[in-house]
Amino acid sequence: MKSLLEVADFRLFMLAGVPVTVLVLAQLVLLALAVIWLSSLAQRWITRGALHRLEHVDLGTRQSFGALARYVILVVGFALILQNAGINLAALGVVAGAIGVGVGFGLQNIISNFISGLIVMLERPIKTGDRVEVAGVEGVVREIGARRTTIVTHDNVSILIPNQRFITDNVVNLVYAQAPIRLRIPIDIAAGADLAQVSRWLLDAARLETGVLKDPPAVVLVSSLGGPTVHLEVAVWHVADGPLRQELASRLNLRLGAVLRAHEIKTA
């Protein structure tokens, strides 16, 4: 028994002028694990329990509030643990200074991504379920974390994007305004064709494609005249959370190409 007490009271190191023994370190570890477990429990409760009952609160909002609550519990919990152990937080100024030096030498990206994650959660330029395009990656937002956001591409590949990209880069959010978006299909035809008749054929074909909205209506835009080629664009509207743009564009190209061939309209 005496040997156990001696081991428990064995001084490991000094922290802010307070001796840290084996017993104190064990208590700190257990309390830290308890705080981490409590923060995760609170996050799940807010995301799946408390706010889940509110029908007007979407999944992205619930996850944002849950993550913020988790971080608050972690910060407050660790501060209370250190205070309970007799460690004066004000005496950790030297440690904070050392951390600041570390940030200057390589941790700035981690801190920047963390702050950017908080900004994204609060301002909510994107949310879970949005179809976005950033840094050359297009897909659906699966999860917004503290340092990175998970985007699932159309090929079902999960890509982790640093949160800083959503603050510093141009982000295309296809469902941000909750309104239809327009897709343009460029077509070059040989000069000499009856543009009015060709436009009617193209519009009739485009309206038959699944995913194309009747309101706003599709239109044919003439980009340029003169020369051996006439540049046209078939502009259709579709909903962002409907068919994928690439798939819809591919189907429209095939359908419009078949119509042009059927009427012997030469493409350039």
N, C-alpha and C positions, 0 to 999 in steps of 0.2 A: 504494500500500500504506500509506503514511504517513497519507494522508487517511482511509482506512478505520479505521486504529487510532485516529486522533483522534476520529472519529465514535463508535467503540465506547467510548472513554474519556470521552466528553462527559457531564458531570454534569447530570442532569435535575433532581433535587431531593434533599433530605435526609430520611431516614426513621429516626427513633429514633437520630439522631446518626451514621448511616451514609450516605455518599454513594451514591446510586443512579444508575449510569451507564446508557447505552443497552445495553451488553452485559449488565449485571446484570439490567436489566428484561427483556431478551429471554430470559435464562435462567430468570427467575422465571415468565414466561408459559409457556414450554415445559414447565417442571416442573409448573406448575399444571394444564396440559392433560393431562399424563401421569397426575397423581394423579386427575383427574376420570375419565379413561379407565379407570384401574385400579379405581376404586371402582365404576363401572358394570359392568365385567367381573366383579368379585367378587360384585356383586348378582345378575347373571344366573347365575353359577356356583352360588351357594347356592340360588337359586330353582328353576333348571331342572336342575341337576346333582347336587350333593352331597345335598341333602335330598329331591330328586325320587325317589331310589331307595328312600326309606323310605315304605312304603305307608301307615303310620298317621299321617303328617304331611300335613295338608291344605294346599291352595294358599294359604289365608290366612296360615297359620303360616310357610310358606316365604317369602312375600312380606314378612312382618314382619321375619323374621331377615335377609333380604337387604337391606332398607332400612336397618336398624340397622347392619349391617356397612358399608354404603356411607357412612353419616354418620360412623362412627368412622374410616374410612380417610381421609375428607376432612379431618376435624379434625386428626388426627395428621399427615397428609401436609402440610397447609399449615403446621403448626407446625414440622415438620422443614425445610421449604423456607426459611422465614424464618430459622431458626437457622443453616442452611447458608450463607445469604447474609450472615451476620454481624450480623443484626438481633436485638437482645436483646428478647425478648418482654416482659420486665419493664418495659422502657422505653416500652412502648406503653400505659401506664396512662392517659395523657392521651387517647389515641385511644379507649380503652375508655370513659372518662368522657364523651367527646363522643357516643359511640354510646348511652350510657345516657340522655343528654339527648334524643337523637333518639327513643329508645323512648318517653320520656315525652311527646313531642310528636306522635306519630303512628305509630310502629312497634310499639306495644303489641299491636295486633291480629295482626300478622305473628308476633311472638314467641309470643303466646298460642296461635295456631293451630299453630305448630311444636311447642310443648311438649305441646299437647293431642294432636297426632298421635303423639308418642312414647308418651304414656300409653295411647292407643288400641292402639298396636302391642304394648305390653307387657301390659296388662291384658286385651286382646282381648274387649271387650264386644260387638264386631261383628267379622266377618271376611269375606273375599271369598266371595261366593256367598250371603250371608245376605239374606233379604228383610226390609227394615226400613222404618220410618216415622219421619221426623224433620222438624221444621219444616214440617209440612204436605205433605211429599214422601214418597211410597211407591214403593219399587222395590228392585232387587237391587244389592248392593254390587259394583261392578266392580273398583275399585282404591282402596287406602288410601295416600295420599301423605303427604308431610311437612306440607303446609299445608291440603290439602283432600282430600275423599273423593268419588270419582265414583260416583253412583248412576244406574242406568238404570231409568227408569220403565216401566210396563206399555205405554206408547205408544212404546217404544224411543227415548226422549229422554234424553240424558245430562245430568245436572245435577250441578254441582260444589258440594258442601256444605262450608263451613269446618269444620275439625276441632273447633273450639271448641263447635260446636252439640252434638256427641256427648258433651261433658262437662257442659255447663250446661243443656241441654234434656232433656225427657223423650224417650227413644228407645224405640220399640216394635220389638223384634226378634222376628219371628214364628217363627224357627227356633232361638232361643237354647237352649231346653231340649230340643230334639230330640224333641218330643212333639206329639201331635195338638192342634189348637186348635178352639174351638167357634165356630160361626157361628149367629146368631139371626135368624130371619125374622119380623118382627112382622106379625100379621094381626088385623084388626078385623072381627068378624062381628056380625050382628044378633042381639039376645037372643031366646031361645026355641028355638034349635036344640039338638039332642041333642049335648052337648059330648063325650060318650064316643064316639059314632059319628063325629063330625067329626074327633076326634083320631085315630081309627084310619085314616080316609081320608087324612088329611094325612101320617101316618107311613108308610103304604104307598107313597104317592107320593114322599115324600122319600127312602126307601130305594132307589128305582129310579134316582135321579140319580147319574150318574158322578161320582166324587170324594167321595161321602159314605161314611164308614166305617160298617161294621156293628158294630164294637166300638171305642170305646164306642157304645152305641145312641143313636139319635135319640129325642128326647122332645118332648112338647107341654106348654108351661108356660102356665097360666092367670094372666095378670097381674092382672086385676080382674074382679069380677062386679057386677051391679046396673046399673040404667040401661038405656038402649036398646042399648048396645053391650057386647060381651064382647071383651076384649083378650087375644089369644093370641100365643104365640111358639113357632115351630118351631125347636128347637135341634138342630143336627147337628154332627158332628165331621168334620174333614178334616185332611189333612197340609199343613203350611205350604208345602212345596216341590211341592205338587200343583197343581190348578187355582187360578187367581187368585180371591181372595175375591169381587171384584166380579162376575166372570163366573159363579161358582158361585151367588152370591146372585141374579143375574138369571135363571139357568136355573131355580132353585128357585121364584122368584116366578111365573114363567110356568107351571111344572108345577102348583104348588099352586093357582094361580088357576083353571087349567083344571079341576082336580078339584072345586073349590067350585062352579063354574058347572055342571058336569055333574050335581051333586047338588042344584042349585038352592038353594045356601046363599048368602044375601045378605051381601055385605060392606058395611062402613060406611066 
